[in-house]
Amino acid sequence: MNGKFPFLIVPLLVLFLVCACSGDEAPDGKQPAEGVSAIAEPAAPPPLPGCRACHAEIEQDANHLLACGECHGGNPETADQEAAHAGLVARPAHPDRMAETCGRCHEEAVRQLGAATHLTLRNAVNLVRNHFGAAGEIPGLTAIPAPSERPGDSLELADDMLRRRCLRCHFYTPGDDYPATRRGTGCAACHMAFSGGRPVDHAILARPTDRQCLSCHYGNFVGADYYGRFDHDFNWEYRTPYTTREEYFRPYGIEYHELARDIHLERGLACIDCHAGHRDSSAGAGLTCSSCHRPAGAPLIDLPARVALDDSGEPILAAVSGAAHAIPRLRHPAHEQYGELVACQVCHAQWAFNDSQTHLLRADHDDYYPWDSLRVQASSEIEKLIEHNLDTLEDELPPAMRDGITGESSPGVWYMGFIQRRWEDILIRRDRDNIIKVFRPILDLHLSYVDDEENVIFDNLNGNGPTLLPYTPHTTGPAGLFYLYRFANLLNGATPPPQAP
């Protein structure tokens, strides 16, 4: 620059030094030079009060845009988690609370649900209790006597089994701890969507989907058969793939065979197309095949609410999916010949449940090794207990199970197993009303009890009365050419055979 601009170098050098020293610390990471003020970081904003500060992702449906505290309680005015959760109601739709929450707007629906067998399970409960010696009936599952620490007779043992082993699908609990069986309680059991064991959102479903139905109606019970599902047995050799012991996905706790699905499902009908509950007084428990399927030429009167007539006068069903389904009329001469004598599923069931001799053992002792090959028990609580006590070096968990109603734990573990599980042999018998029906060994239950000293207190108690009971398989399909061979031996005035296996 030939000395022409030396005066520019000094101001630029000063400016550079000032900028370099004006931050919180020097470029080399050291504290600012003495006398140079550091710029303070902006203070974090105080936490916002209210539920949405932590639960911003929760979505609600347009008909239930309620403040969180209206159902869940708590204190929405504070930002402190402990204070906000004081008095929190985790499950406001639980049967003990649904009247004061859901019932504020849906009073009649909640009243009807409170008396419905879907909630009380009184039919199933009394069926088992009477089989094991109960003299009368009780109003529902909450009236089953509390588990006895040491059952003294077959009824006390059956009551304990009901409360702690069987009743895992009722509205008082959130279901078993499997991905597809975890759900809400009370009203939320049917009207809230869950996925992977957690709520999808807080949107209330006006109509339950089949996923909600199957969160209870899984396993070898009516509902699963609609989807063609039949559980594998419990022994380890039935696990698939059986070449690995790694965990893999069992949405309902156990693998299942995929058999023929019900023709109504194949045509696109959901569970509530037939089982509409209290919303349709003509549907639900009183609905039969003949409610929709009428003989050719018969008058079409007293049809279910969603069945109408098309332009040609033939019945059509308006499904919840929005589709219209033509309903076939009964034209085969067999319907006229045998319709009053033979239940529809005797000819039309493609397969049926036949788990003969269901054995249930209450064991109070801590010997878990006999159950190593039977780790799959269709009970997440028992499975976790066996896995923990056989596979970890941690302290053993005590042999105890929770009460299905109160949640309190008490001694004894209820293990389960079967003599055989079959579907191909459909059991057909004549019922007490003289109608030929499909049966299954519903009450083929065998109860045993071994105490904490491994003394056998009760062995193989199987109750009183018939073990085979009629039921309706949800595996409907074409009758086929050889339908008559299913029940021909029961015709011609044959007397009803004994109702025993």
Residue, then its C-alpha position, 0 to 999 in steps of 0.5 A: m500500500n506504499g504507506k498510503f493508508p496506515f491510518l485504517i489499520v489501527p481502527l480495524l484492529v481495535l474493532f476486532l479486539v472489542c468484538a472478540c471480547s464482547g461474548d460470554e467467554a473468549p474464543d479459547g473458552k476462558q472467562p471474559a477479561e476483567g472489567v468486561s461484562a458477560i451477557a446473561e442467558p434469558a431466563a426459562p419461562p415458568p411452566l404453564p399451568g393446566c393439563r395441556a402443559c404436559h398432555a398437549e398431544i391429547e385429541q378429543d372428538a367434537n362431541h366431548l370437548l370437555a375440560c380434563g378436570e370435568c372427568h378426571g378431577g385433579n387441579p388444573e390451575t397449577a403447574d406442579q405435577e404432584a399438586a395437579h394430580a391430587g385427587l386425580v381419577a385415572r379411569p373416570a368411566h369405571p363402573d364405580r364412577m360412570a354414573e357421575t361422569c358419563g351419566r351426566c349426559h348419558e343417563e339412560a345409557v348408563r342406567q341400562l348398562g348397569a343392569a346389562t349382563h354384559l357388565t354384570l356377567r350374571n349368566a356366566v357367573n351363576l352358570v359356574r357357581n351353580h355347577f359347583g354347588a351354589a344354592g341360589e343366584i347372585p346379581g353379578l360378578t361383584a357379589i361373588p364372595a371374596p377369595s378365601e385364603r384356604p378354600g374349604d369346599s368346591l364352591e369356595l374354590a370355584d369362587d376363588m377361580l372366578r375372581r382371580r383366574c376367569l374374570r379377566c375381561h369384565f368392565y371393572t379391569p383394563g384387561d389382560d396385559y397383552p397388546a390387543t387386550r388392554r382397554g378402558t374400563g366401564c363405558a370406555a371398554c367399548h367406546m375408546a380406541f386402544s392400540g398396543g395397550r395404550p389409548v389412541d386418543h381421547a376421542i369417544l367412539a359412538r360405535p365400537t369397532d370389532r377391535q373393541c369387541l375382540s379385546c374381550h371376545y378373544g381366545n376360544f370364545v364366541g367372537a374370535d371364531y367369527y374371525g376364524r381364530f382357534d388358540h394353539d395349546f399351551n405346551w411349548e411345542y405349540r409355539t410358532p416358530y418353535t425354533t426360537r425362544e426369543e420374544y415375538f408378537r402375540p397380540y392376544g397372549i397366544e398364537y392361533h390357527e387361522l380357520a374359516r371365517d364367518i361368511h357375514l364377516e367375509r361379506g363385510l358385516a361388523c359385530i354390531d351389525c347384529h349385536a346392536g345392544h340397547r340402541d336397537s331393542s330388536a337386536g342384541a340378545g333376542l336376534t336370531c338368524s330368522s330375524c333377517h333370513r325369512p323363507a321365500g314368500a313369507p311376509l317381511i314384518d317385524l324386521p330389525a331396525r336396520v333392515a328395510l325393503d328394496d325396490s323389488g320388496e326384498p330385504i336389505l341391511a344398512a350396515v354400520s359401514g354404510a354399505a347395503h347388503a342384500i339378505p338371502r331368503l331361505r329357498h332350500p327345501a331343508h329349511e321348511q322340512y327341518g327348520e322347526l327341529v334343527a338350529c341353523q348352525v347344525c348345518h351351517a357351522q363350519w367348525a366349533f370350539n371343543d376344548s374338552q376337560t379344562h383343568l384348573l389348579r390352584a397352587d399355593h407353593d413355590d415350585y414353578y419348574p413343572w410349568d416350564s413347558l407351559r409358560v404360555q397360560a393365557s394370563s399375563e400375570i401368571e406368565k410374568l411370574i413364571e418367567h421371573n422366577l425361572d429365568t432371573l437371579e432376582d428375589e423370587l416373587p411370591p405365588a400370588m395373584r390379584d383379585g380381578i375386581t379389587g386388584e388386591s393380591s392373595p396367595g395362590v396361583w391358578y394354572m390352566g391346561f387342557i386334555q385336548r383342544r379340537w375344532e373339527d368334531i362339531l358336537i351335535r345333540r338334542d336340547r331339552d326343548n327337543i331342538i337339535k343344536v350345536f354343543r360345547p363342553i363349557l362346564d367341563l371344568h376340573l378344579s384342584y387345590v394344593d396348599d403351600e406345603e404341597n398337600v393335595i386338598f382337592d383333586n379333580l372336582n368337576g361339579n354337578g350336572p351336564t358339562l355340554l351346553p348348547y351355543t351358537p358358533h359364529t362360523t357360518g358358511p354354506a351347509g354343503l351336500f352332506y348336511l343331513y349326516r350331521f343330525a340324521n341319527l337324532l331324527n325319527g323321534a329319538t330320545p335326547p341323549p344324556q348331556a355328558p361328554 
